[in-house]
Amino acid sequence: HSRDTVRQGASGVSYVGRWLDVGEFSAGVQKATYRRTVDYPTRASALTRAYPWLYNATLAIQASNRLTVYAGYTRGLEDSAIAPENATNPGEASGATLTKQIDAGVRFRLAPGTTLVAGVFEVKKPYFDRDALSLFTRVGTLSHRGVEVSVSAAPLPDLKIVAGAMLLKARVDGATVQQGLIAATPPGRPPAIARLNANYAPQSWRGLSFTSQLSFEDAHYANRLNTVKISKQTTLDVGARYTFAIRNAIASLRFDVQNLNNSYIWTVNPVSGQ
């Protein structure tokens, strides 16, 4: 069996300022230290290092008692995939990659206990795949652009509902796309995802509550050439939770039934869907 070990540390400074009835601002910068070692039983170990500067900034302005506008920018660091077995460099670690994220949106209080959050975002990072020589390497840039909307409400005193949806446009730009070796839409990225969660817990039930989650995932591509598609899926989960005390400690007993409607689809790993 192979062993993948990642050691990461960072040191930096940050600032957070809040002004009553006006808004808040935060910014930070840090120097990261990244080391990744992948050990194999039958071949040489792979070692990668990185020492990038990372930074972020966010701004939120309270336009009124009900409306808040926000925006942010983040430069981050994340692991890259390991070269698959069908590449000419199987098992090779690609090292850490830098990501950039821009987001903006609004938070609006529709009514007491009901809040709407809507925003747009764009995330960019290097994209790894097999090139014309089947070498697993960086072949372009992956961008995720989308819209997120969520609503939290309490239509009844003992009922809480949280609903959210995301529309995503994932695209790859690079030489392999231009050469027709891979399609512009990466595999394993549903263009639409939605969730609806409900929790009902009357006080008269003395710690007993019922929960449910309805999930939807749109159809999406399963391979790099976009010739195979995974069908859309809707699942329903239900459950119950009982909270009680054992002496001075709080404990809970939970019972869940997942995928009540018995819906199944294939799960696509973005790397294995090559």
C-alpha positions in Angstrom: 0.0 0.0 0.0 1.2 3.5 -0.7 1.4 6.2 2.0 0.6 9.9 1.3 1.9 12.3 4.0 1.3 16.0 3.9 2.8 18.5 6.3 1.7 22.1 6.1 2.3 25.1 8.3 1.8 28.8 8.1 2.6 32.0 9.9 1.1 35.4 9.2 -0.9 38.4 10.4 -4.5 39.4 10.0 -6.7 42.4 10.7 -10.4 42.5 11.5 -12.3 45.7 11.9 -16.0 46.1 12.8 -18.1 49.3 12.8 -21.5 49.2 14.4 -24.3 49.7 11.9 -21.7 50.3 9.1 -20.0 47.0 8.3 -16.7 45.1 8.7 -13.4 44.6 6.9 -10.8 41.8 7.3 -7.5 41.1 5.6 -4.7 38.7 6.2 -1.4 37.5 4.7 0.6 34.4 5.6 3.7 32.5 4.5 2.9 28.8 4.0 5.2 25.8 4.2 4.1 22.7 2.3 5.7 19.3 2.1 4.2 16.2 0.5 5.7 12.7 0.4 4.1 9.7 -1.3 5.8 6.4 -0.5 5.3 3.3 -2.6 6.3 -0.3 -1.9 7.6 -1.0 -5.5 9.0 2.4 -6.7 10.8 5.5 -5.5 9.0 7.9 -3.2 7.7 11.2 -4.6 8.5 14.5 -2.8 7.1 18.0 -3.5 7.6 21.2 -1.6 6.1 24.7 -1.8 6.5 28.0 0.1 3.9 30.4 -1.3 2.5 33.6 0.1 -1.3 33.4 0.8 -3.6 36.3 1.4 -7.3 37.1 1.7 -9.6 40.1 2.2 -13.3 40.5 2.8 -15.6 43.5 3.0 -19.2 43.6 4.3 -21.3 46.8 4.2 -24.6 47.1 6.1 -26.7 49.0 3.6 -29.8 48.9 5.9 -31.2 47.1 8.9 -32.2 44.3 6.5 -29.6 44.3 3.8 -25.9 43.5 3.9 -23.6 43.5 0.9 -20.3 41.6 0.9 -17.3 40.8 -1.3 -14.1 38.8 -0.8 -10.9 37.6 -2.4 -8.8 34.6 -1.3 -5.6 33.1 -2.6 -5.3 29.6 -1.2 -3.3 26.4 -1.4 -4.6 22.8 -2.0 -3.3 19.3 -2.8 -3.2 18.2 -6.4 -4.1 14.7 -7.7 -1.7 11.9 -8.0 -1.0 10.6 -11.5 -3.3 7.7 -12.3 -2.1 4.2 -13.3 -3.0 4.8 -17.0 -0.5 7.7 -17.2 3.2 7.4 -18.2 4.1 8.7 -14.8 1.8 6.7 -12.5 1.9 7.6 -8.8 3.7 10.9 -9.3 2.6 13.7 -7.0 1.8 16.9 -8.7 2.4 19.0 -5.6 0.4 21.8 -4.2 -1.4 24.3 -6.4 -2.5 27.9 -5.9 -6.2 28.7 -6.1 -7.9 32.1 -6.5 -11.4 32.8 -5.4 -13.6 35.9 -5.9 -17.1 36.1 -4.4 -19.7 38.7 -3.8 -23.3 38.8 -2.7 -26.1 40.0 -0.5 -27.7 38.9 2.8 -31.3 40.1 3.1 -33.7 39.6 6.0 -37.0 39.0 4.4 -38.9 38.7 7.7 -38.2 38.0 11.3 -36.6 34.5 11.3 -36.3 34.4 7.5 -33.0 35.3 5.8 -32.0 35.1 2.1 -28.3 34.9 1.0 -27.4 35.1 -2.6 -24.0 35.4 -4.2 -21.8 34.8 -7.2 -18.3 33.3 -7.2 -15.4 32.3 -9.4 -12.6 29.9 -8.5 -9.6 29.3 -10.7 -6.8 26.8 -10.3 -4.5 24.7 -12.4 -6.0 21.6 -14.1 -4.1 18.3 -14.3 -4.7 15.6 -16.9 -2.9 13.4 -19.3 -1.3 15.3 -22.3 -0.7 14.0 -25.8 2.0 11.8 -24.5 -0.2 10.4 -21.6 2.0 12.3 -19.1 -0.1 13.4 -16.2 0.8 17.1 -15.8 -0.8 20.6 -15.8 -2.6 21.0 -19.1 -4.6 24.1 -18.5 -6.7 26.2 -16.1 -9.9 25.1 -14.4 -12.5 27.7 -13.6 -15.7 27.3 -11.5 -18.2 30.1 -11.9 -21.5 30.0 -10.3 -24.4 31.3 -8.3 -25.4 30.3 -4.8 -28.7 30.9 -3.1 -29.9 29.9 0.4 -32.9 30.6 2.5 -33.3 29.9 6.3 -36.7 30.2 7.8 -38.9 29.3 10.8 -42.5 29.2 9.4 -43.7 27.6 12.6 -42.3 28.1 16.2 -40.9 24.6 16.3 -40.0 24.1 12.6 -36.7 25.2 11.0 -36.1 25.0 7.3 -32.9 25.6 5.4 -32.9 25.4 1.6 -30.0 26.1 -0.8 -29.1 25.7 -4.5 -26.0 26.2 -6.6 -25.7 26.6 -10.3 -22.1 25.8 -11.5 -20.3 26.4 -14.8 -17.1 24.4 -14.7 -14.7 24.8 -17.7 -11.2 23.9 -18.7 -9.1 26.1 -20.9 -5.7 24.9 -22.2 -3.8 23.2 -25.0 -5.4 19.7 -24.6 -8.8 21.2 -25.0 -7.8 23.1 -28.1 -6.2 19.9 -29.5 -9.4 18.0 -28.8 -7.8 15.5 -26.4 -10.3 16.5 -23.6 -13.6 18.4 -23.6 -14.0 21.8 -22.1 -16.4 20.5 -19.4 -14.5 18.5 -16.7 -16.0 15.3 -15.4 -17.7 14.9 -12.1 -19.1 18.5 -11.8 -22.9 18.7 -11.6 -24.2 21.9 -13.1 -26.9 22.2 -10.4 -27.2 21.0 -6.8 -30.1 21.7 -4.4 -30.7 20.8 -0.8 -33.8 21.2 1.5 -33.4 20.5 5.2 -36.1 20.5 7.8 -36.0 20.1 11.6 -39.2 19.8 13.7 -38.7 19.8 17.5 -41.6 20.9 19.7 -40.7 21.7 23.2 -43.5 19.4 24.5 -41.6 16.5 23.0 -38.9 16.9 25.6 -35.8 16.6 23.4 -37.2 14.5 20.6 -37.0 15.9 17.0 -37.5 14.8 13.5 -35.2 15.7 10.6 -35.4 15.3 6.8 -33.2 16.2 3.8 -34.2 16.3 0.2 -31.3 16.4 -2.2 -31.0 16.9 -6.0 -28.0 16.5 -8.2 -28.2 17.3 -11.9 -26.9 15.1 -14.7 -23.1 15.5 -15.4 -20.4 14.1 -17.5 -18.4 11.0 -16.4 -15.4 11.1 -18.7 -12.9 13.5 -20.1 -14.3 13.5 -23.6 -17.9 14.2 -22.5 -19.3 11.1 -24.2 -20.7 9.4 -21.1 -23.2 11.1 -18.7 -24.4 10.3 -15.2 -28.1 10.8 -14.8 -29.6 13.2 -12.4 -30.6 12.0 -8.9 -33.0 13.0 -6.2 -32.7 11.4 -2.7 -34.7 11.7 0.5 -33.3 11.1 4.0 -35.3 11.1 7.2 -34.4 10.7 10.8 -35.1 11.3 14.5 -32.9 12.5 17.3 -33.5 12.3 21.0 -31.4 14.6 23.3 -31.2 13.8 27.0 -28.9 14.2 30.0 -26.8 11.6 31.7 -26.0 13.2 35.1 -24.3 16.4 34.0 -23.5 15.4 30.4 -25.6 16.0 27.4 -26.1 13.0 25.1 -28.1 12.2 22.0 -29.5 9.2 20.3 -30.0 9.4 16.6 -31.8 7.2 14.0 -31.5 7.8 10.3 -32.9 6.3 7.1 -30.8 7.4 4.1 -31.9 7.3 0.5 -35.5 6.4 1.4 -36.6 6.5 -2.2 -33.9 4.0 -3.2 -32.2 6.1 -5.9 -28.6 5.2 -7.0 -26.2 6.6 -9.5 -22.4 6.1 -10.2 -20.0 8.4 -8.3 -17.4 10.0 -10.5 -13.9 10.8 -9.2 -12.6 13.8 -11.3 -9.2 12.1 -11.6 -10.4 8.6 -12.4 -12.8 10.0 -15.0 -10.0 10.4 -17.4 
